[in-house]
Amino acid sequence: MFNNSSKILFLLTLMSGTLITISSTSWLSAWMGLEINLLSFIPLMNDSSNLMSTETSLKYFLTQAIASSIFLAAVLISMLKINLMNFQLIYYPNMLITTALLIKSGTAPFHFWFPSIMEGLNWTNSIILMTWQKIAPLILVSYIFISNLMYFVIIISTITGAIGGLNQTSLRKLMAFSSINHLSWMLAAMMHSSSTFIMYFIFYSFLSITVIFLLNSFKIFHFNQLFTSFSSYSPLKFSFFINLLSLGGLPPFLGFLPKWIVIQNLTNINQMSLMLVLILFSMVTLYFYLRICYSAFMIGNSEFNWNLIMFQNNKFLNKMILMSFISTMGLSFISLIYFFI
């Protein structure tokens, strides 16, 4: 993708659209940034080697165009209400703006487009959709955070993300439902502060990139490919599943740290019932991560000694082991730093 000069241009405009949105001082300029971001991502989605890319691009464009139309209409209604000095109905345009932004980010119950579009993308575009494309909508949501609506959205998102990933054989759809579940934790982090949300998003992005980096390197897209892909070298398989469990938030891995902080913050603001729902359905997501690990380790485990030569002195393997070390020992190091500070 990065060997094509036009793709690099669209990637730069994609990033600039997001930066325009999060640094804007008005809703109209934020809308312009969202549109620049949308029109830059669609050419990146086109891939001549993928037959589903055209259909996926059209689905993404229609969904985002509908959300942008709702967003613009709500902004205009909100401005009209302010100009007429009638503040009684200003709450409803804010709900429409939030709904449009939730559609753009793929949050349940507006997630209908997200898994199907993920299925039609390669891993590089998938990680952009799962991380960078969520920054602008979620930052705008934090500006007009509506507690009552968000409480409902958080519960629906964590249930959808947990239940939807149970019977998936496609790893792209599984990562999509995992992303929906993590979105519920990000919105719950917003209930305390924006800095907590940013911290959670950084950890989520790092762990998602680490997992997808390995899946993209071996061109793994489906569950049954895991049985034989890493069988030639156990440390590589072990490092991958450590990162997978860390993404699920299993202690004592690094992915548990942001969830731990969110749980503590929800406790401080007396959101016990919401915290309980998040923890319970986080256990369900851990179940389908463990299902992958157990199946690939125990059921499909086979060793071939003559294939070990290809992994010797491999820089890729060293990078993967380093990322796994960060995922495994990150929580311990951060805890020690916090203790001594």
Secondary structure, 3 states (H helix, E strand, C coil): CCCCHHHHHHHHHHHHHHHHHHCCCCHHHHHHHHHHHHHHHHHHHCCCCCCCHHHHHHHHHHHHHHHHHHHHHHHHHHHHHHHCCCCCCCHHHHHHHHHHHHHHHCCCCCCCCHHHHHHCCCHHHHHHHHHHHHHHHHHHHHHCCCHHHHHHHHHHHHHHHHHHCCCCCEHHHHHHHHHHHHHHHHHHHHCCCHHHHHHHHHHHHHHHHHHHHHHHHCCCCEHHHHHHHCCCCHHHHHHHHHHHHHHHCCCCCCCHHHHHHHHHHHHHCCCHHHHHHHHHHHHHHHHHHHHHHHHHHHHCCCCCHHHHHHHCCCHHHHHHHHHHHHHHHHHHHHHHHHHHC
